[in-house]
């Protein structure tokens, strides 16, 4: 989803477009992508982030939230067990819980925070930071300079 922020006393314009299909250049002050890139393979994810970069004006900001992978297989196993325990506690049955866990790296493809930074850098962003992280979800911002 993209949106253009208003200058004083101006209206906002909102666009809802998949970031893999954005075809604008230096058009927006702000581009957001919330929980959408983890369904893409590596090449499509790179294209989507690059499209966000090129659609931004100078000093424009890209804000996105994504599922993030853990750095080790053991860490992933610990986190998935923690998530499964939470799902049981909120009323999901055993099959629902296992079905949800089986989606990992089959239906959605989380990458590490470092891999997100690499894609941002390769897309042209010079400034990019993690501003929020909890379990396997993270919020990032990047600025086009």
Backbone as a chain_set.jsonl record, in Angstrom:
{"seq": "XXXXXXXXXXXXXXXXXXXXXXXXXXXXXXXXXXXXXXXXXXXXXXXXXXXXXXXXXXXXXXXXXXXXXXXXXXXXXXXXXXXXXXXXXXXXXXXXXXXXXXXXXXXXXXXXXXXXXXXXXXXXXXXXXXXXXXXXXXXXXXXXX", "coords": {"N": [[0.847, -1.163, 0.0], [0.526, 2.244, -0.738], [1.015, 5.642, 0.173], [0.628, 9.13, -0.137], [1.904, 11.76, 1.622], [0.393, 14.752, 2.948], [1.158, 18.199, 2.209], [1.114, 21.198, 4.117], [-2.257, 22.083, 4.56], [-3.181, 20.561, 2.4], [-4.737, 17.904, 0.636], [-4.56, 14.367, 1.284], [-3.479, 11.711, -0.83], [-4.293, 8.401, -1.446], [-3.099, 5.216, -2.331], [-3.661, 1.878, -3.094], [-1.707, -0.624, -3.733], [-0.053, -3.539, -4.75], [3.282, -3.929, -3.728], [5.049, -5.204, -5.414], [4.126, -4.482, -7.84], [4.261, -1.747, -8.137], [4.627, 1.094, -10.119], [5.863, 3.652, -10.257], [7.846, 6.654, -10.243], [9.754, 8.522, -8.092], [7.508, 9.672, -6.746], [6.167, 9.592, -4.264], [5.973, 10.558, -0.794], [5.881, 8.82, 1.291], [5.922, 5.323, 1.628], [4.324, 2.341, 2.442], [4.445, -1.064, 3.562], [2.817, -3.569, 4.879], [3.134, -6.512, 6.484], [3.377, -8.04, 4.041], [5.45, -8.797, 2.251], [6.574, -11.25, 2.978], [5.444, -13.362, 1.694], [6.613, -13.573, -0.722], [9.042, -14.929, -3.05], [12.667, -14.788, -3.056], [13.624, -13.21, -5.264], [11.309, -11.789, -6.111], [10.717, -10.412, -3.772], [12.971, -8.739, -3.601], [12.523, -7.181, -5.91], [10.118, -5.939, -5.192], [10.872, -4.345, -2.975], [12.769, -2.7, -4.217], [11.056, -1.389, -6.033], [9.553, 0.101, -4.219], [11.563, 1.8, -3.273], [12.298, 3.251, -5.661], [9.926, 4.586, -6.157], [9.762, 6.537, -4.295], [10.146, 9.982, -3.339], [12.99, 12.203, -2.983], [14.341, 11.999, 0.218], [12.143, 10.603, 0.996], [10.213, 8.169, 2.84], [10.222, 4.718, 3.606], [8.267, 2.446, 5.199], [7.914, -0.601, 6.808], [6.522, -3.691, 7.986], [7.313, -6.974, 8.898], [7.279, -10.583, 9.063], [10.007, -12.131, 10.626], [12.875, -14.161, 10.265], [14.601, -16.341, 12.512], [18.018, -16.471, 13.705], [19.141, -18.985, 13.982], [18.648, -22.54, 13.672], [17.903, -23.832, 16.016], [16.946, -21.67, 17.518], [14.724, -21.029, 15.941], [13.151, -23.362, 16.283], [12.626, -23.206, 19.051], [11.125, -20.828, 19.147], [8.916, -21.471, 17.507], [7.754, -23.513, 19.039], [7.045, -22.01, 21.282], [5.163, -20.303, 20.083], [3.252, -22.209, 19.266], [2.396, -23.12, 21.771], [1.179, -20.787, 22.72], [-0.924, -20.615, 20.84], [-2.432, -22.922, 21.476], [-3.258, -22.122, 24.016], [-5.034, -20.072, 23.432], [-7.131, -21.385, 22.366], [-6.977, -22.86, 19.944], [-7.114, -25.985, 18.209], [-5.167, -29.1, 18.155], [-4.622, -29.878, 15.464], [-5.06, -27.47, 14.038], [-3.016, -25.897, 15.131], [-0.653, -27.3, 14.388], [-0.969, -27.204, 11.607], [-0.731, -24.466, 11.139], [1.952, -24.044, 11.917], [3.261, -25.581, 9.979], [3.191, -23.979, 7.775], [5.393, -22.364, 7.744], [8.122, -21.413, 5.854], [6.96, -22.673, 3.689], [4.505, -21.597, 2.842], [4.83, -18.994, 3.601], [7.729, -16.93, 3.727], [10.039, -16.188, 5.747], [12.733, -13.957, 6.394], [15.968, -13.161, 7.792], [16.724, -10.377, 9.987], [19.128, -9.2, 9.208], [19.192, -10.008, 6.514], [17.016, -8.55, 5.554], [18.098, -5.971, 5.828], [20.172, -6.164, 3.947], [18.739, -6.401, 1.521], [17.445, -3.896, 1.514], [19.688, -2.196, 1.357], [20.799, -3.061, -1.116], [18.781, -2.227, -2.763], [19.082, 0.466, -2.879], [18.703, 2.133, -0.713], [20.197, 4.223, 1.7], [19.936, 4.79, 4.328], [18.653, 2.841, 6.815], [16.79, 1.196, 9.285], [15.987, -0.886, 12.083], [13.099, -0.551, 13.927], [11.315, -1.716, 15.625], [10.783, -4.789, 17.283], [9.488, -7.969, 17.975], [9.352, -11.157, 19.088], [8.882, -12.987, 16.298], [8.436, -10.937, 14.513], [8.971, -7.826, 12.919], [9.557, -4.285, 12.664], [10.533, -1.911, 10.283], [12.286, 0.978, 9.006], [13.206, 2.97, 6.205], [15.089, 5.419, 4.463], [15.129, 7.39, 1.576], [17.863, 8.811, 0.115]], "CA": [[0.0, 0.0, 0.0], [1.286, 3.482, -0.813], [0.258, 6.858, 0.399], [1.375, 10.367, -0.271], [1.575, 12.647, 2.739], [0.033, 16.102, 2.511], [1.832, 19.39, 2.703], [0.123, 21.99, 4.848], [-3.528, 22.437, 3.928], [-3.425, 19.799, 1.178], [-5.36, 16.598, 0.835], [-3.753, 13.163, 1.057], [-3.912, 10.76, -1.841], [-3.949, 7.054, -1.034], [-3.108, 4.204, -3.373], [-3.493, 0.521, -2.581], [-1.07, -1.339, -4.838], [0.984, -4.467, -4.325], [4.584, -3.302, -3.964], [5.711, -5.849, -6.555], [3.55, -3.898, -9.055], [4.36, -0.282, -8.162], [5.311, 1.56, -11.327], [6.005, 5.103, -10.126], [9.2, 7.121, -9.962], [9.857, 9.752, -7.293], [6.139, 10.159, -6.65], [5.585, 9.544, -2.922], [6.724, 10.914, 0.41], [5.855, 7.668, 2.181], [5.417, 4.052, 1.117], [4.255, 1.336, 3.494], [4.123, -2.444, 3.194], [2.572, -4.186, 6.181], [2.954, -7.962, 6.445], [3.06, -8.461, 2.681], [6.575, -9.313, 1.475], [7.017, -12.588, 3.383], [4.868, -14.362, 0.79], [7.378, -13.535, -1.969], [10.365, -15.546, -3.133], [13.735, -13.796, -2.889], [13.68, -12.287, -6.404], [10.129, -10.916, -6.082], [10.891, -9.531, -2.606], [13.931, -7.708, -4.001], [11.847, -6.293, -6.866], [9.123, -5.148, -4.454], [11.57, -3.32, -2.181], [13.312, -1.735, -5.173], [9.935, -0.577, -6.52], [9.249, 1.066, -3.159], [12.648, 2.786, -3.3], [12.251, 4.157, -6.821], [8.695, 5.375, -6.146], [9.886, 7.6, -3.286], [10.851, 11.233, -3.58], [14.168, 12.425, -2.156], [14.033, 12.014, 1.648], [10.932, 9.829, 1.257], [10.392, 7.094, 3.818], [9.603, 3.412, 3.425], [8.013, 1.798, 6.487], [7.313, -1.915, 6.598], [6.525, -4.694, 9.053], [7.39, -8.31, 8.314], [7.747, -11.716, 9.836], [11.447, -12.262, 10.472], [13.437, -15.466, 10.628], [15.613, -16.339, 13.561], [19.363, -16.684, 13.182], [19.578, -20.375, 14.096], [17.601, -23.554, 13.615], [17.452, -24.048, 17.392], [16.118, -20.511, 17.852], [13.45, -21.179, 15.227], [12.384, -24.415, 16.955], [12.167, -22.672, 20.343], [10.082, -19.831, 18.906], [7.715, -22.14, 17.003], [7.133, -24.188, 20.19], [6.421, -20.951, 22.072], [3.98, -19.881, 19.334], [2.268, -23.287, 19.35], [1.845, -23.083, 23.127], [0.259, -19.646, 22.751], [-2.115, -20.948, 20.064], [-3.229, -23.842, 22.3], [-3.839, -21.354, 25.131], [-6.135, -19.224, 22.964], [-8.248, -22.205, 21.93], [-6.828, -23.643, 18.718], [-6.907, -27.417, 18.459], [-3.844, -29.596, 17.77], [-4.452, -29.84, 14.007], [-4.928, -26.063, 13.641], [-1.696, -25.435, 15.554], [0.352, -27.924, 13.516], [-1.18, -26.677, 10.269], [-0.153, -23.12, 11.116], [3.415, -24.169, 11.966], [3.74, -26.153, 8.717], [3.236, -22.921, 6.763], [6.711, -21.733, 7.794], [8.974, -21.736, 4.7], [6.191, -23.333, 2.633], [3.546, -20.604, 2.344], [5.45, -17.693, 3.823], [9.172, -17.103, 3.719], [10.668, -15.18, 6.595], [14.18, -13.794, 6.285], [16.521, -12.545, 8.993], [16.842, -8.918, 9.995], [20.295, -8.887, 8.365], [18.8, -10.163, 5.108], [16.2, -7.373, 5.223], [19.021, -4.852, 5.646], [20.883, -6.376, 2.685], [17.818, -6.052, 0.428], [17.288, -2.442, 1.53], [20.936, -1.625, 0.842], [20.9, -3.385, -2.546], [17.739, -1.476, -3.485], [19.506, 1.859, -2.994], [18.545, 2.881, 0.529], [21.425, 4.456, 2.458], [19.535, 4.82, 5.731], [17.637, 1.834, 7.129], [16.882, 0.816, 10.687], [14.961, -1.662, 12.765], [12.574, 0.281, 15.012], [10.483, -2.514, 16.516], [10.94, -6.227, 17.103], [8.869, -8.798, 18.995], [9.328, -12.555, 18.662], [9.273, -13.182, 14.901], [7.924, -9.842, 13.702], [9.833, -6.653, 13.024], [9.217, -3.064, 11.933], [11.709, -1.254, 9.72], [12.105, 2.164, 8.169], [14.337, 3.304, 5.341], [14.936, 6.759, 3.889], [15.8, 7.564, 0.298], [18.692, 10.021, 0.042]], "C": [[0.894, 1.228, 0.0], [0.398, 4.638, -0.406], [1.166, 8.044, 0.29], [0.939, 11.307, 0.837], [1.286, 14.063, 2.259], [1.048, 17.138, 2.974], [0.75, 20.195, 3.392], [-1.086, 22.323, 3.982], [-3.77, 21.735, 2.592], [-4.001, 18.45, 1.538], [-4.331, 15.484, 0.628], [-4.337, 12.379, -0.107], [-3.415, 9.394, -1.406], [-4.057, 6.111, -2.224], [-2.908, 2.852, -2.704], [-3.013, -0.345, -3.744], [-0.084, -2.333, -4.239], [2.349, -3.904, -4.675], [5.361, -3.962, -5.104], [5.227, -5.259, -7.878], [3.619, -2.373, -9.109], [5.157, 0.129, -9.396], [5.349, 3.083, -11.337], [7.473, 5.429, -9.905], [9.123, 8.461, -9.262], [8.503, 10.445, -7.128], [5.671, 10.369, -5.212], [6.547, 9.998, -1.835], [6.852, 9.717, 1.351], [5.267, 6.47, 1.457], [5.41, 3.082, 2.293], [3.956, -0.032, 2.889], [4.013, -3.203, 4.508], [2.239, -5.665, 5.992], [2.61, -8.46, 5.039], [4.22, -9.116, 1.945], [6.979, -10.735, 1.837], [6.364, -13.703, 2.562], [5.658, -14.464, -0.512], [8.641, -14.384, -1.883], [11.401, -14.421, -3.113], [13.757, -12.765, -4.02], [12.509, -11.3, -6.382], [10.212, -9.946, -4.907], [11.863, -8.399, -2.956], [13.316, -6.696, -4.953], [10.864, -5.386, -6.134], [9.789, -4.028, -3.665], [12.178, -2.268, -3.101], [12.211, -0.828, -5.726], [9.544, 0.48, -5.491], [10.294, 2.182, -3.152], [12.471, 3.776, -4.448], [10.995, 5.02, -6.829], [8.751, 6.543, -5.163], [10.579, 8.836, -3.831], [12.114, 11.258, -2.72], [13.722, 12.664, -0.707], [12.705, 11.325, 1.969], [11.243, 8.638, 2.156], [9.587, 5.855, 3.436], [9.483, 2.776, 4.804], [7.361, 0.456, 6.197], [7.471, -2.783, 7.839], [6.5, -6.057, 8.387], [7.65, -9.356, 9.381], [9.241, -11.823, 9.587], [11.895, -13.628, 10.966], [14.442, -15.288, 11.755], [16.961, -16.734, 12.967], [19.827, -18.13, 13.234], [18.376, -21.309, 14.02], [17.038, -23.815, 15.012], [16.549, -22.897, 17.836], [14.758, -20.588, 17.197], [12.575, -22.221, 15.917], [11.815, -23.928, 18.29], [10.999, -21.716, 20.123], [8.809, -20.486, 18.4], [7.005, -22.898, 18.131], [6.423, -23.169, 21.087], [5.124, -20.488, 21.4], [2.887, -20.942, 19.405], [1.61, -23.322, 20.73], [0.831, -21.942, 23.264], [-1.035, -19.992, 22.017], [-3.018, -21.931, 20.805], [-3.964, -23.074, 23.392], [-4.981, -20.446, 24.707], [-7.226, -20.035, 22.277], [-8.123, -22.944, 20.622], [-6.61, -25.101, 19.073], [-5.565, -27.851, 17.866], [-3.62, -29.524, 16.259], [-4.289, -28.411, 13.496], [-3.525, -25.54, 13.963], [-0.619, -26.006, 14.636], [0.244, -27.411, 12.089], [-0.55, -25.289, 10.129], [1.371, -23.186, 11.1], [3.986, -24.704, 10.656], [3.83, -25.113, 7.6], [4.623, -22.284, 6.652], [7.617, -22.29, 6.695], [8.284, -22.596, 3.641], [5.207, -22.354, 1.995], [4.023, -19.185, 2.588], [6.921, -17.924, 4.107], [9.837, -15.966, 4.487], [12.164, -15.143, 6.308], [14.669, -13.076, 7.537], [16.54, -11.024, 8.864], [18.013, -8.495, 9.116], [19.97, -9.005, 6.89], [17.888, -9.022, 4.656], [17.1, -6.174, 4.963], [19.769, -4.963, 4.314], [20.001, -6.002, 1.49], [17.616, -4.542, 0.36], [18.516, -1.76, 0.933], [21.051, -1.84, -0.669], [19.874, -2.652, -3.387], [18.077, 0.001, -3.618], [19.353, 2.682, -1.731], [19.897, 3.02, 1.23], [21.156, 4.474, 3.955], [18.434, 3.785, 5.916], [17.882, 1.344, 8.541], [15.728, -0.088, 11.084], [14.421, -0.763, 13.869], [11.655, -0.475, 15.961], [10.72, -3.979, 16.227], [10.276, -6.948, 18.27], [8.714, -10.202, 18.44], [9.77, -12.659, 17.209], [8.677, -12.122, 13.979], [8.764, -8.601, 13.975], [9.261, -5.5, 12.206], [10.498, -2.356, 11.521], [11.301, 0.079, 9.112], [13.372, 2.366, 7.372], [14.037, 4.646, 4.698], [15.749, 6.843, 2.599], [16.562, 8.886, 0.318], [19.366, 10.129, -1.318]], "O": [[1.922, 1.243, 0.678], [-0.815, 4.615, -0.613], [2.355, 7.959, 0.597], [-0.245, 11.613, 0.977], [1.868, 14.52, 1.275], [1.709, 16.968, 3.999], [-0.431, 19.881, 3.25], [-0.961, 22.776, 2.844], [-4.489, 22.259, 1.741], [-3.766, 17.928, 2.628], [-3.36, 15.647, -0.11], [-5.546, 12.391, -0.334], [-2.251, 9.241, -1.037], [-4.99, 6.202, -3.022], [-2.055, 2.717, -1.827], [-3.79, -0.743, -4.612], [0.645, -1.992, -3.308], [2.559, -3.448, -5.799], [6.241, -3.335, -5.695], [5.834, -5.499, -8.922], [3.086, -1.768, -10.04], [6.223, -0.42, -9.677], [4.923, 3.722, -12.299], [8.246, 4.591, -9.441], [8.516, 9.41, -9.759], [8.377, 11.65, -7.345], [4.848, 11.251, -4.966], [7.764, 9.843, -1.945], [7.813, 9.615, 2.112], [4.254, 6.577, 0.766], [6.378, 3.01, 3.05], [3.305, -0.143, 1.849], [5.02, -3.448, 5.173], [1.207, -6.02, 5.422], [1.656, -9.219, 4.867], [3.974, -9.943, 1.067], [7.678, -11.376, 1.052], [6.709, -14.873, 2.73], [5.398, -15.354, -1.321], [9.233, -14.546, -0.816], [11.047, -13.242, -3.149], [13.894, -11.57, -3.76], [12.702, -10.106, -6.612], [9.821, -8.786, -5.032], [11.604, -7.238, -2.643], [13.553, -5.495, -4.826], [10.788, -4.192, -6.426], [9.322, -2.889, -3.686], [12.114, -1.075, -2.805], [12.419, 0.377, -5.87], [9.239, 1.618, -5.848], [9.954, 3.36, -3.04], [12.49, 4.989, -4.239], [10.991, 6.085, -7.447], [7.897, 7.429, -5.192], [11.477, 8.75, -4.67], [12.28, 10.424, -1.831], [12.813, 13.457, -0.46], [12.197, 11.447, 3.084], [12.378, 8.166, 2.223], [8.438, 5.941, 3.004], [10.484, 2.589, 5.495], [6.389, 0.372, 5.446], [8.409, -2.633, 8.621], [5.758, -6.275, 7.429], [8.17, -9.059, 10.456], [9.697, -11.629, 8.46], [11.372, -14.169, 11.939], [15.044, -14.228, 11.921], [17.03, -17.266, 11.859], [20.818, -18.475, 12.59], [17.24, -20.909, 14.272], [15.832, -23.999, 15.171], [15.511, -23.123, 18.457], [13.747, -20.253, 17.815], [11.383, -21.989, 16.117], [10.662, -24.206, 18.617], [9.995, -21.786, 20.832], [7.718, -20.099, 18.818], [5.775, -22.921, 18.172], [5.331, -23.434, 21.59], [4.107, -20.304, 22.069], [1.716, -20.609, 19.587], [0.402, -23.531, 20.839], [-0.237, -22.114, 23.851], [-2.124, -19.699, 22.511], [-4.24, -21.791, 20.769], [-5.136, -23.333, 23.666], [-5.817, -20.083, 25.535], [-8.139, -19.469, 21.677], [-9.075, -23.606, 20.209], [-6.006, -25.423, 20.096], [-4.906, -27.081, 17.167], [-2.534, -29.147, 15.819], [-3.468, -28.163, 12.614], [-2.923, -24.827, 13.16], [0.24, -25.265, 14.156], [1.262, -27.204, 11.428], [0.085, -24.984, 9.12], [2.012, -22.456, 10.344], [5.086, -24.317, 10.262], [4.482, -25.353, 6.585], [4.985, -21.737, 5.61], [7.847, -23.498, 6.623], [8.951, -23.182, 2.789], [5.087, -22.286, 0.772], [3.654, -18.271, 1.851], [7.316, -18.957, 4.648], [10.152, -14.917, 3.925], [12.779, -16.169, 6.017], [13.882, -12.459, 8.255], [16.391, -10.471, 7.775], [17.901, -7.531, 8.358], [20.425, -8.186, 6.091], [17.973, -8.575, 3.512], [16.898, -5.441, 3.995], [19.974, -3.959, 3.633], [20.47, -5.358, 0.552], [17.613, -3.967, -0.728], [18.395, -0.857, 0.105], [21.364, -0.908, -1.41], [20.067, -2.472, -4.589], [17.432, 0.716, -4.385], [19.826, 3.817, -1.676], [20.65, 2.052, 1.339], [22.051, 4.203, 4.755], [17.4, 3.846, 5.25], [19.019, 1.107, 8.947], [14.647, -0.053, 10.496], [15.2, -0.255, 14.677], [11.254, 0.064, 16.993], [10.844, -4.377, 15.069], [10.48, -6.577, 19.426], [8.025, -10.412, 17.441], [10.945, -12.435, 16.919], [8.442, -12.382, 12.799], [9.205, -8.359, 15.098], [8.579, -5.703, 11.202], [11.43, -2.22, 12.314], [10.143, 0.291, 8.751], [14.464, 1.989, 7.796], [12.883, 4.972, 4.422], [16.904, 6.42, 2.546], [15.972, 9.949, 0.513], [20.104, 11.082, -1.568]]}, "num_chains": 1, "name": "protein.A"}
